[in-house]
Amino acid sequence: MISCNDIKGIEQLSTTKVKMIYGNGKNIELDHTAVGAAVVTPRTLVSDAVEAALSTDWRSVTRVVDCSFVAASGAQAEWTAVSQN
């Protein structure tokens, strides 16, 4: 699980990486399959999931971020790794 508290920004760093920036200096990077330019970005999916979690009753904030975007190859994209720095 990834915390939605104290998020200061969400960036699409590349065609394969989303970065979540926290106020305490912590960052989480989410790696995914390479995406094409004309698709909904993974950053948008993460941002929408965070917004939904923060606007939900505090007892029901778990969200699964669906990979409903298409990889550059035309195949269904996947989340491939999560790292914290």
N, C-alpha and C positions, 0 to 999 in steps of 0.2 A: 504494500500500500504506500501511496505517496500523499503527503500532507498537502492540504489546500490552504492552510493557514499561513499568513504572512508572505504570500506570493506578491512580488513586486513587478514581475514581467514574465512573459512567455515568448520566446523567439524561435523562429525556424532558422537554425544555423546553417543548414545545408540541405541538399536533397535527401539526406539520410539521418538528420539529427534535429531534435527539438530540445531547447534548454529552458528550464524553469528556474527563475531567479528569485531568491528569498531575501527578505529584509535583514536576516541575521548573517548574510554573507554566504550561506550554503547555496549550492546550485545542484540541480538534478538534470542529467542529460538522458533523453530517451532516444535510442537508436531505432531505426525502422528501415524497411526495404526502400530503395531509391524510388522516388515518385516523379512523375512527369510534371510539366509546367501547367497543364490545363486541368488539374484535379483540385479537389478540396484539400487544403494542406493539412498535414498532421497537426500543425500548430493550432489551427482552427478547431480541430476535434478535441485537443487537450484543453484549449481555452473554453470551449463550450461546456465540457465536462466539469471543469473547475467552477464555472459560473453556475451550473445546475446544482452542484454539490453545496455551494455557499448560499444558495437561495432555498435550500431544502431544510426541513425539520432536522435538528441536530442529531436525532437518533437514526436517520436514514441517509447518511451522506456518502456511503460507498457507491462508487460508479465504476463501471467497466468502460474503458474507452475503446469503442469498436473501430476496427481498421476498415472503415467503409470507403477507403480510397484505393486507387489503382496504382500499382507499381509501374515504373518506367517500361517494364517488359510487357505490360498489359495484364499481368496476373494480379490477383488479390494481394495487397500489401500486408506486411506483418510487422509487429513490434519485435525487435530482435535483442535488445539489451537495455538495462537501466543502470546508470552509474551516478554516484554522488561525489562531488568535489568541493 
